[in-house]
Amino acid sequence: MSDEVAEPEHAEVVVNRDGRVLIPAQVRRDLHLSAGSTLVLSVEDGRVVMESREQLMARIRREVAASWTGPADTSAADELLADRRAEAAVEDAQP
């Protein structure tokens, strides 16, 4: 499944008395959703956002990459691992 999805046209949906919302068929097709698909739901700036775990991870990676202020040739993960290893070495050296 692609991380980038074309913007679907707006659709109006109704919340039923059980709190359920039906995702329109065209939106399900556009997003390759089928029965049993799992979505992560979050509230952002008063909006309900639903995305697959893959889309969520891709978005987090993009946000981390965009906010990375370290050297261009070093990843945030490598920097974090180096910091944790240095902290562990200091702890191991203490009596």
Buried (B, 14 or more C-beta within 10 A) or exposed (E): EEBEBEEEEEEEEEEEEEEEEEBBEEBBEBBEBEEEEEBEEEEEEEEEBBBBEEBBEBEEEEEEEEEEEEEEEEBBEEEEEEEEEEEEEEEEEEE
